[in-house]
């Protein structure tokens, strides 16, 4: 049985769009909008991508946007790699 997707995509007006299973999927959705966020969970304190306020658009490079999101999740601000759910650790190159 599949778990609930942890990445949440919101519009700039804080309207919930979707839950997705990977940062790349979040980049695809948020890149289709000119503004919006990808969050790790629903919390506003764990925004890992803020479309329209980044150095580039997620629509320009989904892979690069996903890499930026991974780097942010590993940052101590997000409680380091231990904050990432075990089922998502392999995506970030972390031991399970």
C-alpha positions as CSV (number, residue, x, y, z in Angstrom):
1,X,0.0,0.0,0.0
2,X,1.4,3.4,-1.0
3,X,1.9,6.1,1.6
4,X,0.5,9.6,1.4
5,X,2.6,11.9,-0.7
6,X,4.5,14.2,1.5
7,X,5.3,17.1,-0.9
8,X,2.4,19.6,-1.1
9,X,2.0,22.2,-3.9
10,X,0.2,25.5,-3.2
11,X,-0.7,28.5,-5.4
12,X,0.7,31.9,-4.5
13,X,-2.8,32.6,-2.8
14,X,-2.1,29.6,-0.5
15,X,-4.7,27.4,-2.3
16,X,-3.8,23.7,-2.1
17,X,-3.2,22.2,-5.5
18,X,-1.9,18.7,-5.0
19,X,0.2,16.2,-3.0
20,X,3.0,14.6,-5.0
21,X,5.5,11.8,-4.3
22,X,8.7,13.6,-5.4
23,X,10.2,17.1,-5.6
24,X,10.4,16.7,-9.4
25,X,6.6,16.3,-9.6
26,X,6.3,19.3,-7.4
27,X,8.6,21.3,-9.7
28,X,6.5,20.3,-12.7
29,X,3.3,21.5,-11.1
30,X,4.6,24.7,-9.5
31,X,6.5,25.5,-12.7
32,X,3.2,25.6,-14.6
33,X,2.3,28.5,-12.4
34,X,4.1,31.8,-12.3
35,X,4.0,31.7,-8.5
36,X,3.5,29.1,-5.8
37,X,5.2,26.9,-3.3
38,X,6.3,23.3,-2.8
39,X,6.3,22.3,0.9
40,X,7.5,19.2,2.8
41,X,4.2,18.6,4.5
42,X,1.5,21.2,4.8
43,X,3.4,23.6,7.1
44,X,4.2,27.1,5.9
45,X,7.5,26.8,7.8
46,X,8.8,24.0,5.5
47,X,8.6,25.7,2.1
48,X,11.3,24.1,0.0
49,X,10.5,26.0,-3.3
50,X,9.0,29.4,-3.8
51,X,8.2,29.8,-7.5
52,X,8.7,33.4,-8.6
53,X,11.2,34.1,-5.8
54,X,14.0,31.7,-6.9
55,X,17.0,32.3,-9.1
56,X,15.2,30.4,-11.9
57,X,11.8,29.0,-12.6
58,X,11.1,25.3,-11.8
59,X,9.7,25.2,-15.4
60,X,13.2,25.9,-16.7
61,X,14.7,22.8,-15.1
62,X,12.7,20.4,-13.0
63,X,15.8,18.4,-12.1
64,X,17.7,21.4,-10.9
65,X,14.7,22.7,-8.9
66,X,14.4,19.2,-7.3
67,X,18.1,19.3,-6.4
68,X,17.6,22.7,-4.8
69,X,14.7,21.3,-2.8
70,X,16.8,18.3,-1.7
71,X,19.6,20.7,-0.6
72,X,17.2,22.7,1.4
73,X,15.7,19.7,3.2
74,X,19.2,18.6,4.2
75,X,19.9,22.0,5.7
76,X,19.7,22.3,9.5
77,X,16.8,24.7,9.2
78,X,14.7,21.7,8.2
79,X,16.2,19.6,11.0
80,X,18.8,17.9,8.8
81,X,18.4,14.6,7.1
82,X,16.8,13.0,10.1
83,X,13.7,15.1,9.4
84,X,13.2,13.4,6.0
85,X,10.8,10.4,6.2
86,X,12.6,7.0,5.9
87,X,10.7,6.2,2.7
88,X,12.0,9.3,1.0
89,X,15.6,9.1,2.2
90,X,16.9,7.2,-0.9
91,X,15.7,10.0,-3.2
92,X,18.1,12.3,-1.4
93,X,21.0,9.8,-1.4
94,X,20.7,9.1,2.3
95,X,20.9,5.8,4.0
96,X,17.6,4.2,4.9
